[in-house]
Amino acid sequence: MYKLHFGGMQQPFVILVATNTFVLLEPSDPANTDYANFKKEVLEGAELQDADGVVMSADAAKAFIATLP
């Protein structure tokens, strides 16, 4: 499960809840495997929570992923 965070002037990020791993949503490094894994896992059905902790529907999560670089 991943949870979205949008904080102030910082880049938005997600947290992989199981390991408390932070994943930037605007990666500057194309070799950012955490970012690639996040996108792949959500597209395969991993849960994604919005910033309020509400689990997004699979369609909403996929639509969100489609907006990312």
Protein Blocks (a to p, Z undefined) as FASTA:
>chain_A
ZZdddehjbccddddfklopacdfbdfbfklmklmmmmmmmmnopacddfkopacdfklm
mmmmmmpZZ
